[in-house]
Amino acid sequence: MCEDYPCCGHAPGDCPTRDSKGRERWTCVMCGKRLSLKATSSICAKCERRMSRNPDDFFDDYDR
């Protein structure tokens, strides 16, 4: 968790972790895989490919 939890604004379990150099490391919101430091999305490339092939597996009627 963040050092400022719950004031950080993240949902429980959604805070970033820190690597050995103290940098924030985020995880994919779909599978939990650690994202690269240069990630521009909260979804990893593998999950993005899976979603683009079959979006119905990931979204329900409320998300559209």
C-alpha positions in Angstrom: 0.0 0.0 0.0 1.0 3.6 -0.4 2.5 5.3 2.6 -0.4 7.7 2.5 -3.2 5.1 2.4 -6.1 5.7 2.7 -5.5 9.4 1.8 -3.8 8.4 -1.4 -7.2 7.9 -3.1 -6.4 4.3 -4.3 -8.9 1.6 -3.8 -7.8 -1.1 -1.3 -5.2 -3.3 -3.0 -4.7 -0.8 -5.9 -1.7 1.1 -4.6 1.6 0.7 -6.4 4.4 -1.3 -5.0 8.0 0.0 -4.8 11.0 -1.7 -6.4 14.5 -1.9 -4.8 15.3 1.6 -6.0 12.2 3.1 -4.5 10.4 3.6 -7.8 6.6 3.1 -8.0 5.7 -0.1 -9.9 2.1 -0.6 -11.0 0.4 -3.9 -12.0 -2.0 -4.7 -14.8 -5.6 -4.2 -13.7 -6.7 -7.3 -15.6 -4.1 -10.0 -14.7 -1.9 -8.4 -12.0 1.4 -8.6 -14.0 3.9 -5.9 -13.1 4.0 -3.2 -15.8 7.1 -1.6 -17.2 8.3 1.7 -15.9 7.4 3.3 -19.3 3.9 1.9 -19.4 1.3 4.3 -20.7 -1.7 2.1 -19.8 -2.9 0.3 -16.8 -3.5 -2.8 -18.9 -0.5 -4.9 -20.1 0.1 -5.6 -23.8 -1.0 -9.2 -23.5 -4.3 -8.3 -22.0 -4.8 -5.6 -24.6 -4.3 -8.1 -27.4 -6.8 -10.5 -25.7 -9.3 -7.8 -25.3 -9.1 -6.7 -28.9 -9.7 -10.2 -30.1 -12.8 -10.8 -28.0 -14.0 -7.8 -26.1 -17.2 -9.6 -24.9 -15.1 -11.6 -22.5 -14.1 -8.5 -20.7 -16.9 -6.0 -20.8 -20.6 -6.4 -19.9 -23.5 -4.2 -21.1 -22.8 -1.5 -18.6 -19.3 -0.8 -19.9 -20.5 0.0 -23.4 
